[in-house]
Amino acid sequence: MAKLLQIDFPFPGPFGMEMVEFLSGLAEAITKEPGFIWKIWTEDASAKQAGGLYLFQDEATAKAYLQMHTERLKGFGISQVNAKLFDVNEKLSVITHGPLQPSRPA
């Protein structure tokens, strides 16, 4: 069963296009993680917070990614990582056009 992983953490920036320039390499690396399907990047410059919503193939790969990513963030000096793991109701998500398959670059 697909798993949705929600992560957020305090982040001093950069945000917007500067974040794109700063983290494009990391974005490419994330696409190669086992079980990874997609990620939606989140940011709130006014609250100095960032994170993302991730879809993984199963619980094991989502948990493994969370553990690895938490350690990576600690290496960036980020010690507070909030995370939640959810089951995905695929039938209802299909009705509401939820992206459950890997996306293809435009």
Phi and psi restraints in degrees (range 20) as a CNS / XPLOR table:
assign (resid 1 and name C) (resid 2 and name N)
       (resid 2 and name CA) (resid 2 and name C) 1.0 -63.8 20.0 2
assign (resid 2 and name N) (resid 2 and name CA)
       (resid 2 and name C) (resid 3 and name N) 1.0 147.0 20.0 2
assign (resid 2 and name C) (resid 3 and name N)
       (resid 3 and name CA) (resid 3 and name C) 1.0 -125.3 20.0 2
assign (resid 3 and name N) (resid 3 and name CA)
       (resid 3 and name C) (resid 4 and name N) 1.0 134.7 20.0 2
assign (resid 3 and name C) (resid 4 and name N)
       (resid 4 and name CA) (resid 4 and name C) 1.0 -99.5 20.0 2
assign (resid 4 and name N) (resid 4 and name CA)
       (resid 4 and name C) (resid 5 and name N) 1.0 127.4 20.0 2
assign (resid 4 and name C) (resid 5 and name N)
       (resid 5 and name CA) (resid 5 and name C) 1.0 -112.8 20.0 2
assign (resid 5 and name N) (resid 5 and name CA)
       (resid 5 and name C) (resid 6 and name N) 1.0 124.8 20.0 2
assign (resid 5 and name C) (resid 6 and name N)
       (resid 6 and name CA) (resid 6 and name C) 1.0 -109.8 20.0 2
assign (resid 6 and name N) (resid 6 and name CA)
       (resid 6 and name C) (resid 7 and name N) 1.0 125.0 20.0 2
assign (resid 6 and name C) (resid 7 and name N)
       (resid 7 and name CA) (resid 7 and name C) 1.0 -130.0 20.0 2
assign (resid 7 and name N) (resid 7 and name CA)
       (resid 7 and name C) (resid 8 and name N) 1.0 138.1 20.0 2
assign (resid 7 and name C) (resid 8 and name N)
       (resid 8 and name CA) (resid 8 and name C) 1.0 -146.5 20.0 2
assign (resid 8 and name N) (resid 8 and name CA)
       (resid 8 and name C) (resid 9 and name N) 1.0 157.1 20.0 2
assign (resid 8 and name C) (resid 9 and name N)
       (resid 9 and name CA) (resid 9 and name C) 1.0 -162.5 20.0 2
assign (resid 9 and name N) (resid 9 and name CA)
       (resid 9 and name C) (resid 10 and name N) 1.0 157.3 20.0 2
assign (resid 9 and name C) (resid 10 and name N)
       (resid 10 and name CA) (resid 10 and name C) 1.0 -62.8 20.0 2
assign (resid 10 and name N) (resid 10 and name CA)
       (resid 10 and name C) (resid 11 and name N) 1.0 137.9 20.0 2
assign (resid 10 and name C) (resid 11 and name N)
       (resid 11 and name CA) (resid 11 and name C) 1.0 -146.7 20.0 2
assign (resid 11 and name N) (resid 11 and name CA)
       (resid 11 and name C) (resid 12 and name N) 1.0 122.3 20.0 2
assign (resid 11 and name C) (resid 12 and name N)
       (resid 12 and name CA) (resid 12 and name C) 1.0 -77.0 20.0 2
assign (resid 12 and name N) (resid 12 and name CA)
       (resid 12 and name C) (resid 13 and name N) 1.0 -10.2 20.0 2
assign (resid 12 and name C) (resid 13 and name N)
       (resid 13 and name CA) (resid 13 and name C) 1.0 115.8 20.0 2
assign (resid 13 and name N) (resid 13 and name CA)
       (resid 13 and name C) (resid 14 and name N) 1.0 176.2 20.0 2
assign (resid 13 and name C) (resid 14 and name N)
       (resid 14 and name CA) (resid 14 and name C) 1.0 -79.1 20.0 2
assign (resid 14 and name N) (resid 14 and name CA)
       (resid 14 and name C) (resid 15 and name N) 1.0 167.5 20.0 2
assign (resid 14 and name C) (resid 15 and name N)
       (resid 15 and name CA) (resid 15 and name C) 1.0 -126.8 20.0 2
assign (resid 15 and name N) (resid 15 and name CA)
       (resid 15 and name C) (resid 16 and name N) 1.0 169.1 20.0 2
assign (resid 15 and name C) (resid 16 and name N)
       (resid 16 and name CA) (resid 16 and name C) 1.0 62.8 20.0 2
assign (resid 16 and name N) (resid 16 and name CA)
       (resid 16 and name C) (resid 17 and name N) 1.0 -138.5 20.0 2
assign (resid 16 and name C) (resid 17 and name N)
       (resid 17 and name CA) (resid 17 and name C) 1.0 -64.8 20.0 2
assign (resid 17 and name N) (resid 17 and name CA)
       (resid 17 and name C) (resid 18 and name N) 1.0 -31.0 20.0 2
assign (resid 17 and name C) (resid 18 and name N)
       (resid 18 and name CA) (resid 18 and name C) 1.0 -64.8 20.0 2
assign (resid 18 and name N) (resid 18 and name CA)
       (resid 18 and name C) (resid 19 and name N) 1.0 -36.1 20.0 2
assign (resid 18 and name C) (resid 19 and name N)
       (resid 19 and name CA) (resid 19 and name C) 1.0 -65.4 20.0 2
assign (resid 19 and name N) (resid 19 and name CA)
       (resid 19 and name C) (resid 20 and name N) 1.0 -40.4 20.0 2
assign (resid 19 and name C) (resid 20 and name N)
       (resid 20 and name CA) (resid 20 and name C) 1.0 -57.9 20.0 2
assign (resid 20 and name N) (resid 20 and name CA)
       (resid 20 and name C) (resid 21 and name N) 1.0 -49.2 20.0 2
assign (resid 20 and name C) (resid 21 and name N)
       (resid 21 and name CA) (resid 21 and name C) 1.0 -62.8 20.0 2
assign (resid 21 and name N) (resid 21 and name CA)
       (resid 21 and name C) (resid 22 and name N) 1.0 -41.3 20.0 2
assign (resid 21 and name C) (resid 22 and name N)
       (resid 22 and name CA) (resid 22 and name C) 1.0 -71.3 20.0 2
assign (resid 22 and name N) (resid 22 and name CA)
       (resid 22 and name C) (resid 23 and name N) 1.0 -36.2 20.0 2
assign (resid 22 and name C) (resid 23 and name N)
       (resid 23 and name CA) (resid 23 and name C) 1.0 -115.6 20.0 2
assign (resid 23 and name N) (resid 23 and name CA)
       (resid 23 and name C) (resid 24 and name N) 1.0 11.6 20.0 2
assign (resid 23 and name C) (resid 24 and name N)
       (resid 24 and name CA) (resid 24 and name C) 1.0 -60.3 20.0 2
assign (resid 24 and name N) (resid 24 and name CA)
       (resid 24 and name C) (resid 25 and name N) 1.0 -39.3 20.0 2
assign (resid 24 and name C) (resid 25 and name N)
       (resid 25 and name CA) (resid 25 and name C) 1.0 -62.7 20.0 2
assign (resid 25 and name N) (resid 25 and name CA)
       (resid 25 and name C) (resid 26 and name N) 1.0 -41.7 20.0 2
assign (resid 25 and name C) (resid 26 and name N)
       (resid 26 and name CA) (resid 26 and name C) 1.0 -64.3 20.0 2
assign (resid 26 and name N) (resid 26 and name CA)
       (resid 26 and name C) (resid 27 and name N) 1.0 -41.3 20.0 2
assign (resid 26 and name C) (resid 27 and name N)
       (resid 27 and name CA) (resid 27 and name C) 1.0 -58.7 20.0 2
assign (resid 27 and name N) (resid 27 and name CA)
       (resid 27 and name C) (resid 28 and name N) 1.0 -43.5 20.0 2
assign (resid 27 and name C) (resid 28 and name N)
       (resid 28 and name CA) (resid 28 and name C) 1.0 -62.7 20.0 2
assign (resid 28 and name N) (resid 28 and name CA)
       (resid 28 and name C) (resid 29 and name N) 1.0 -41.6 20.0 2
assign (resid 28 and name C) (resid 29 and name N)
       (resid 29 and name CA) (resid 29 and name C) 1.0 -64.6 20.0 2
assign (resid 29 and name N) (resid 29 and name CA)
       (resid 29 and name C) (resid 30 and name N) 1.0 -38.6 20.0 2
assign (resid 29 and name C) (resid 30 and name N)
       (resid 30 and name CA) (resid 30 and name C) 1.0 -60.5 20.0 2
assign (resid 30 and name N) (resid 30 and name CA)
       (resid 30 and name C) (resid 31 and name N) 1.0 -35.4 20.0 2
assign (resid 30 and name C) (resid 31 and name N)
       (resid 31 and name CA) (resid 31 and name C) 1.0 -64.2 20.0 2
assign (resid 31 and name N) (resid 31 and name CA)
       (resid 31 and name C) (resid 32 and name N) 1.0 -15.4 20.0 2
assign (resid 31 and name C) (resid 32 and name N)
       (resid 32 and name CA) (resid 32 and name C) 1.0 -98.3 20.0 2
assign (resid 32 and name N) (resid 32 and name CA)
       (resid 32 and name C) (resid 33 and name N) 1.0 1.9 20.0 2
assign (resid 32 and name C) (resid 33 and name N)
       (resid 33 and name CA) (resid 33 and name C) 1.0 -70.1 20.0 2
assign (resid 33 and name N) (resid 33 and name CA)
       (resid 33 and name C) (resid 34 and name N) 1.0 142.0 20.0 2
assign (resid 33 and name C) (resid 34 and name N)
       (resid 34 and name CA) (resid 34 and name C) 1.0 -56.7 20.0 2
assign (resid 34 and name N) (resid 34 and name CA)
       (resid 34 and name C) (resid 35 and name N) 1.0 133.7 20.0 2
assign (resid 34 and name C) (resid 35 and name N)
       (resid 35 and name CA) (resid 35 and name C) 1.0 78.6 20.0 2
assign (resid 35 and name N) (resid 35 and name CA)
       (resid 35 and name C) (resid 36 and name N) 1.0 -5.2 20.0 2
assign (resid 35 and name C) (resid 36 and name N)
       (resid 36 and name CA) (resid 36 and name C) 1.0 -67.1 20.0 2
assign (resid 36 and name N) (resid 36 and name CA)
       (resid 36 and name C) (resid 37 and name N) 1.0 134.8 20.0 2
assign (resid 36 and name C) (resid 37 and name N)
       (resid 37 and name CA) (resid 37 and name C) 1.0 -112.8 20.0 2
assign (resid 37 and name N) (resid 37 and name CA)
       (resid 37 and name C) (resid 38 and name N) 1.0 -53.7 20.0 2
assign (resid 37 and name C) (resid 38 and name N)
       (resid 38 and name CA) (resid 38 and name C) 1.0 -160.4 20.0 2
assign (resid 38 and name N) (resid 38 and name CA)
       (resid 38 and name C) (resid 39 and name N) 1.0 166.7 20.0 2
assign (resid 38 and name C) (resid 39 and name N)
       (resid 39 and name CA) (resid 39 and name C) 1.0 -139.4 20.0 2
assign (resid 39 and name N) (resid 39 and name CA)
       (resid 39 and name C) (resid 40 and name N) 1.0 139.4 20.0 2
assign (resid 39 and name C) (resid 40 and name N)
       (resid 40 and name CA) (resid 40 and name C) 1.0 -109.6 20.0 2
assign (resid 40 and name N) (resid 40 and name CA)
       (resid 40 and name C) (resid 41 and name N) 1.0 120.5 20.0 2
assign (resid 40 and name C) (resid 41 and name N)
       (resid 41 and name CA) (resid 41 and name C) 1.0 -80.5 20.0 2
assign (resid 41 and name N) (resid 41 and name CA)
       (resid 41 and name C) (resid 42 and name N) 1.0 137.6 20.0 2
assign (resid 41 and name C) (resid 42 and name N)
       (resid 42 and name CA) (resid 42 and name C) 1.0 -122.1 20.0 2
assign (resid 42 and name N) (resid 42 and name CA)
       (resid 42 and name C) (resid 43 and name N) 1.0 146.9 20.0 2
assign (resid 42 and name C) (resid 43 and name N)
       (resid 43 and name CA) (resid 43 and name C) 1.0 -153.7 20.0 2
assign (resid 43 and name N) (resid 43 and name CA)
       (resid 43 and name C) (resid 44 and name N) 1.0 148.3 20.0 2
assign (resid 43 and name C) (resid 44 and name N)
       (resid 44 and name CA) (resid 44 and name C) 1.0 -141.7 20.0 2
assign (resid 44 and name N) (resid 44 and name CA)
       (resid 44 and name C) (resid 45 and name N) 1.0 94.0 20.0 2
assign (resid 44 and name C) (resid 45 and name N)
       (resid 45 and name CA) (resid 45 and name C) 1.0 -61.7 20.0 2
assign (resid 45 and name N) (resid 45 and name CA)
       (resid 45 and name C) (resid 46 and name N) 1.0 -38.6 20.0 2
assign (resid 45 and name C) (resid 46 and name N)
       (resid 46 and name CA) (resid 46 and name C) 1.0 -66.7 20.0 2
assign (resid 46 and name N) (resid 46 and name CA)
       (resid 46 and name C) (resid 47 and name N) 1.0 -32.7 20.0 2
assign (resid 46 and name C) (resid 47 and name N)
       (resid 47 and name CA) (resid 47 and name C) 1.0 -94.2 20.0 2
assign (resid 47 and name N) (resid 47 and name CA)
       (resid 47 and name C) (resid 48 and name N) 1.0 -2.4 20.0 2
assign (resid 47 and name C) (resid 48 and name N)
       (resid 48 and name CA) (resid 48 and name C) 1.0 53.6 20.0 2
assign (resid 48 and name N) (resid 48 and name CA)
       (resid 48 and name C) (resid 49 and name N) 1.0 57.6 20.0 2
assign (resid 48 and name C) (resid 49 and name N)
       (resid 49 and name CA) (resid 49 and name C) 1.0 -139.9 20.0 2
assign (resid 49 and name N) (resid 49 and name CA)
       (resid 49 and name C) (resid 50 and name N) 1.0 146.9 20.0 2
assign (resid 49 and name C) (resid 50 and name N)
       (resid 50 and name CA) (resid 50 and name C) 1.0 -146.3 20.0 2
assign (resid 50 and name N) (resid 50 and name CA)
       (resid 50 and name C) (resid 51 and name N) 1.0 173.2 20.0 2
assign (resid 50 and name C) (resid 51 and name N)
       (resid 51 and name CA) (resid 51 and name C) 1.0 163.6 20.0 2
assign (resid 51 and name N) (resid 51 and name CA)
       (resid 51 and name C) (resid 52 and name N) 1.0 -148.1 20.0 2
assign (resid 51 and name C) (resid 52 and name N)
       (resid 52 and name CA) (resid 52 and name C) 1.0 -178.1 20.0 2
assign (resid 52 and name N) (resid 52 and name CA)
       (resid 52 and name C) (resid 53 and name N) 1.0 166.9 20.0 2
assign (resid 52 and name C) (resid 53 and name N)
       (resid 53 and name CA) (resid 53 and name C) 1.0 -112.5 20.0 2
assign (resid 53 and name N) (resid 53 and name CA)
       (resid 53 and name C) (resid 54 and name N) 1.0 128.5 20.0 2
assign (resid 53 and name C) (resid 54 and name N)
       (resid 54 and name CA) (resid 54 and name C) 1.0 -122.5 20.0 2
assign (resid 54 and name N) (resid 54 and name CA)
       (resid 54 and name C) (resid 55 and name N) 1.0 145.6 20.0 2
assign (resid 54 and name C) (resid 55 and name N)
       (resid 55 and name CA) (resid 55 and name C) 1.0 -116.2 20.0 2
assign (resid 55 and name N) (resid 55 and name CA)
       (resid 55 and name C) (resid 56 and name N) 1.0 126.5 20.0 2
assign (resid 55 and name C) (resid 56 and name N)
       (resid 56 and name CA) (resid 56 and name C) 1.0 -119.6 20.0 2
assign (resid 56 and name N) (resid 56 and name CA)
       (resid 56 and name C) (resid 57 and name N) 1.0 158.5 20.0 2
assign (resid 56 and name C) (resid 57 and name N)
       (resid 57 and name CA) (resid 57 and name C) 1.0 -63.9 20.0 2
assign (resid 57 and name N) (resid 57 and name CA)
       (resid 57 and name C) (resid 58 and name N) 1.0 -33.3 20.0 2
assign (resid 57 and name C) (resid 58 and name N)
       (resid 58 and name CA) (resid 58 and name C) 1.0 -158.8 20.0 2
assign (resid 58 and name N) (resid 58 and name CA)
       (resid 58 and name C) (resid 59 and name N) 1.0 174.0 20.0 2
assign (resid 58 and name C) (resid 59 and name N)
       (resid 59 and name CA) (resid 59 and name C) 1.0 -64.3 20.0 2
assign (resid 59 and name N) (resid 59 and name CA)
       (resid 59 and name C) (resid 60 and name N) 1.0 -40.9 20.0 2
assign (resid 59 and name C) (resid 60 and name N)
       (resid 60 and name CA) (resid 60 and name C) 1.0 -61.0 20.0 2
assign (resid 60 and name N) (resid 60 and name CA)
       (resid 60 and name C) (resid 61 and name N) 1.0 -44.9 20.0 2
assign (resid 60 and name C) (resid 61 and name N)
       (resid 61 and name CA) (resid 61 and name C) 1.0 -72.0 20.0 2
assign (resid 61 and name N) (resid 61 and name CA)
       (resid 61 and name C) (resid 62 and name N) 1.0 -33.8 20.0 2
assign (resid 61 and name C) (resid 62 and name N)
       (resid 62 and name CA) (resid 62 and name C) 1.0 -64.9 20.0 2
assign (resid 62 and name N) (resid 62 and name CA)
       (resid 62 and name C) (resid 63 and name N) 1.0 -44.9 20.0 2
assign (resid 62 and name C) (resid 63 and name N)
       (resid 63 and name CA) (resid 63 and name C) 1.0 -66.2 20.0 2
assign (resid 63 and name N) (resid 63 and name CA)
       (resid 63 and name C) (resid 64 and name N) 1.0 -40.0 20.0 2
assign (resid 63 and name C) (resid 64 and name N)
       (resid 64 and name CA) (resid 64 and name C) 1.0 -63.2 20.0 2
assign (resid 64 and name N) (resid 64 and name CA)
       (resid 64 and name C) (resid 65 and name N) 1.0 -42.3 20.0 2
assign (resid 64 and name C) (resid 65 and name N)
       (resid 65 and name CA) (resid 65 and name C) 1.0 -64.2 20.0 2
assign (resid 65 and name N) (resid 65 and name CA)
       (resid 65 and name C) (resid 66 and name N) 1.0 -44.8 20.0 2
assign (resid 65 and name C) (resid 66 and name N)
       (resid 66 and name CA) (resid 66 and name C) 1.0 -57.4 20.0 2
assign (resid 66 and name N) (resid 66 and name CA)
       (resid 66 and name C) (resid 67 and name N) 1.0 -45.0 20.0 2
assign (resid 66 and name C) (resid 67 and name N)
       (resid 67 and name CA) (resid 67 and name C) 1.0 -63.0 20.0 2
assign (resid 67 and name N) (resid 67 and name CA)
       (resid 67 and name C) (resid 68 and name N) 1.0 -47.3 20.0 2
assign (resid 67 and name C) (resid 68 and name N)
       (resid 68 and name CA) (resid 68 and name C) 1.0 -64.1 20.0 2
assign (resid 68 and name N) (resid 68 and name CA)
       (resid 68 and name C) (resid 69 and name N) 1.0 -44.6 20.0 2
assign (resid 68 and name C) (resid 69 and name N)
       (resid 69 and name CA) (resid 69 and name C) 1.0 -68.6 20.0 2
assign (resid 69 and name N) (resid 69 and name CA)
       (resid 69 and name C) (resid 70 and name N) 1.0 -36.7 20.0 2
assign (resid 69 and name C) (resid 70 and name N)
       (resid 70 and name CA) (resid 70 and name C) 1.0 -60.5 20.0 2
assign (resid 70 and name N) (resid 70 and name CA)
       (resid 70 and name C) (resid 71 and name N) 1.0 -42.7 20.0 2
assign (resid 70 and name C) (resid 71 and name N)
       (resid 71 and name CA) (resid 71 and name C) 1.0 -65.5 20.0 2
assign (resid 71 and name N) (resid 71 and name CA)
       (resid 71 and name C) (resid 72 and name N) 1.0 -40.6 20.0 2
assign (resid 71 and name C) (resid 72 and name N)
       (resid 72 and name CA) (resid 72 and name C) 1.0 -61.5 20.0 2
assign (resid 72 and name N) (resid 72 and name CA)
       (resid 72 and name C) (resid 73 and name N) 1.0 -44.9 20.0 2
assign (resid 72 and name C) (resid 73 and name N)
       (resid 73 and name CA) (resid 73 and name C) 1.0 -62.7 20.0 2
assign (resid 73 and name N) (resid 73 and name CA)
       (resid 73 and name C) (resid 74 and name N) 1.0 -38.1 20.0 2
assign (resid 73 and name C) (resid 74 and name N)
       (resid 74 and name CA) (resid 74 and name C) 1.0 -59.5 20.0 2
assign (resid 74 and name N) (resid 74 and name CA)
       (resid 74 and name C) (resid 75 and name N) 1.0 -37.0 20.0 2
assign (resid 74 and name C) (resid 75 and name N)
       (resid 75 and name CA) (resid 75 and name C) 1.0 -64.5 20.0 2
assign (resid 75 and name N) (resid 75 and name CA)
       (resid 75 and name C) (resid 76 and name N) 1.0 -25.2 20.0 2
assign (resid 75 and name C) (resid 76 and name N)
       (resid 76 and name CA) (resid 76 and name C) 1.0 -87.5 20.0 2
assign (resid 76 and name N) (resid 76 and name CA)
       (resid 76 and name C) (resid 77 and name N) 1.0 1.9 20.0 2
assign (resid 76 and name C) (resid 77 and name N)
       (resid 77 and name CA) (resid 77 and name C) 1.0 88.6 20.0 2
assign (resid 77 and name N) (resid 77 and name CA)
       (resid 77 and name C) (resid 78 and name N) 1.0 12.6 20.0 2
assign (resid 77 and name C) (resid 78 and name N)
       (resid 78 and name CA) (resid 78 and name C) 1.0 -101.8 20.0 2
assign (resid 78 and name N) (resid 78 and name CA)
       (resid 78 and name C) (resid 79 and name N) 1.0 112.0 20.0 2
assign (resid 78 and name C) (resid 79 and name N)
       (resid 79 and name CA) (resid 79 and name C) 1.0 -100.6 20.0 2
assign (resid 79 and name N) (resid 79 and name CA)
       (resid 79 and name C) (resid 80 and name N) 1.0 -21.6 20.0 2
assign (resid 79 and name C) (resid 80 and name N)
       (resid 80 and name CA) (resid 80 and name C) 1.0 -101.2 20.0 2
assign (resid 80 and name N) (resid 80 and name CA)
       (resid 80 and name C) (resid 81 and name N) 1.0 108.7 20.0 2
assign (resid 80 and name C) (resid 81 and name N)
       (resid 81 and name CA) (resid 81 and name C) 1.0 -122.0 20.0 2
assign (resid 81 and name N) (resid 81 and name CA)
       (resid 81 and name C) (resid 82 and name N) 1.0 122.4 20.0 2
assign (resid 81 and name C) (resid 82 and name N)
       (resid 82 and name CA) (resid 82 and name C) 1.0 -100.2 20.0 2
assign (resid 82 and name N) (resid 82 and name CA)
       (resid 82 and name C) (resid 83 and name N) 1.0 132.6 20.0 2
assign (resid 82 and name C) (resid 83 and name N)
       (resid 83 and name CA) (resid 83 and name C) 1.0 -144.5 20.0 2
assign (resid 83 and name N) (resid 83 and name CA)
       (resid 83 and name C) (resid 84 and name N) 1.0 145.6 20.0 2
assign (resid 83 and name C) (resid 84 and name N)
       (resid 84 and name CA) (resid 84 and name C) 1.0 -137.0 20.0 2
assign (resid 84 and name N) (resid 84 and name CA)
       (resid 84 and name C) (resid 85 and name N) 1.0 144.5 20.0 2
assign (resid 84 and name C) (resid 85 and name N)
       (resid 85 and name CA) (resid 85 and name C) 1.0 -119.0 20.0 2
assign (resid 85 and name N) (resid 85 and name CA)
       (resid 85 and name C) (resid 86 and name N) 1.0 130.5 20.0 2
assign (resid 85 and name C) (resid 86 and name N)
       (resid 86 and name CA) (resid 86 and name C) 1.0 -125.7 20.0 2
assign (resid 86 and name N) (resid 86 and name CA)
       (resid 86 and name C) (resid 87 and name N) 1.0 145.7 20.0 2
assign (resid 86 and name C) (resid 87 and name N)
       (resid 87 and name CA) (resid 87 and name C) 1.0 -72.3 20.0 2
assign (resid 87 and name N) (resid 87 and name CA)
       (resid 87 and name C) (resid 88 and name N) 1.0 151.8 20.0 2
assign (resid 87 and name C) (resid 88 and name N)
       (resid 88 and name CA) (resid 88 and name C) 1.0 -108.4 20.0 2
assign (resid 88 and name N) (resid 88 and name CA)
       (resid 88 and name C) (resid 89 and name N) 1.0 123.9 20.0 2
assign (resid 88 and name C) (resid 89 and name N)
       (resid 89 and name CA) (resid 89 and name C) 1.0 -83.5 20.0 2
assign (resid 89 and name N) (resid 89 and name CA)
       (resid 89 and name C) (resid 90 and name N) 1.0 95.8 20.0 2
assign (resid 89 and name C) (resid 90 and name N)
       (resid 90 and name CA) (resid 90 and name C) 1.0 -66.0 20.0 2
assign (resid 90 and name N) (resid 90 and name CA)
       (resid 90 and name C) (resid 91 and name N) 1.0 -38.3 20.0 2
assign (resid 90 and name C) (resid 91 and name N)
       (resid 91 and name CA) (resid 91 and name C) 1.0 -63.4 20.0 2
assign (resid 91 and name N) (resid 91 and name CA)
       (resid 91 and name C) (resid 92 and name N) 1.0 -46.5 20.0 2
assign (resid 91 and name C) (resid 92 and name N)
       (resid 92 and name CA) (resid 92 and name C) 1.0 -69.5 20.0 2
assign (resid 92 and name N) (resid 92 and name CA)
       (resid 92 and name C) (resid 93 and name N) 1.0 -35.5 20.0 2
assign (resid 92 and name C) (resid 93 and name N)
       (resid 93 and name CA) (resid 93 and name C) 1.0 -64.9 20.0 2
assign (resid 93 and name N) (resid 93 and name CA)
       (resid 93 and name C) (resid 94 and name N) 1.0 -35.0 20.0 2
assign (resid 93 and name C) (resid 94 and name N)
       (resid 94 and name CA) (resid 94 and name C) 1.0 -63.6 20.0 2
assign (resid 94 and name N) (resid 94 and name CA)
       (resid 94 and name C) (resid 95 and name N) 1.0 -43.3 20.0 2
assign (resid 94 and name C) (resid 95 and name N)
       (resid 95 and name CA) (resid 95 and name C) 1.0 -58.9 20.0 2
assign (resid 95 and name N) (resid 95 and name CA)
       (resid 95 and name C) (resid 96 and name N) 1.0 -38.9 20.0 2
assign (resid 95 and name C) (resid 96 and name N)
       (resid 96 and name CA) (resid 96 and name C) 1.0 -96.5 20.0 2
assign (resid 96 and name N) (resid 96 and name CA)
       (resid 96 and name C) (resid 97 and name N) 1.0 19.8 20.0 2
assign (resid 96 and name C) (resid 97 and name N)
       (resid 97 and name CA) (resid 97 and name C) 1.0 64.7 20.0 2
assign (resid 97 and name N) (resid 97 and name CA)
       (resid 97 and name C) (resid 98 and name N) 1.0 30.3 20.0 2
assign (resid 97 and name C) (resid 98 and name N)
       (resid 98 and name CA) (resid 98 and name C) 1.0 -64.9 20.0 2
assign (resid 98 and name N) (resid 98 and name CA)
       (resid 98 and name C) (resid 99 and name N) 1.0 134.3 20.0 2
assign (resid 98 and name C) (resid 99 and name N)
       (resid 99 and name CA) (resid 99 and name C) 1.0 -78.0 20.0 2
assign (resid 99 and name N) (resid 99 and name CA)
       (resid 99 and name C) (resid 100 and name N) 1.0 94.3 20.0 2
assign (resid 99 and name C) (resid 100 and name N)
       (resid 100 and name CA) (resid 100 and name C) 1.0 -98.0 20.0 2
assign (resid 100 and name N) (resid 100 and name CA)
       (resid 100 and name C) (resid 101 and name N) 1.0 -5.6 20.0 2
assign (resid 100 and name C) (resid 101 and name N)
       (resid 101 and name CA) (resid 101 and name C) 1.0 -110.1 20.0 2
assign (resid 101 and name N) (resid 101 and name CA)
       (resid 101 and name C) (resid 102 and name N) 1.0 158.9 20.0 2
assign (resid 101 and name C) (resid 102 and name N)
       (resid 102 and name CA) (resid 102 and name C) 1.0 -57.5 20.0 2
assign (resid 102 and name N) (resid 102 and name CA)
       (resid 102 and name C) (resid 103 and name N) 1.0 138.2 20.0 2
assign (resid 102 and name C) (resid 103 and name N)
       (resid 103 and name CA) (resid 103 and name C) 1.0 -87.5 20.0 2
assign (resid 103 and name N) (resid 103 and name CA)
       (resid 103 and name C) (resid 104 and name N) 1.0 157.0 20.0 2
assign (resid 103 and name C) (resid 104 and name N)
       (resid 104 and name CA) (resid 104 and name C) 1.0 -108.7 20.0 2
assign (resid 104 and name N) (resid 104 and name CA)
       (resid 104 and name C) (resid 105 and name N) 1.0 137.5 20.0 2
assign (resid 104 and name C) (resid 105 and name N)
       (resid 105 and name CA) (resid 105 and name C) 1.0 -57.2 20.0 2
assign (resid 105 and name N) (resid 105 and name CA)
       (resid 105 and name C) (resid 106 and name N) 1.0 142.0 20.0 2
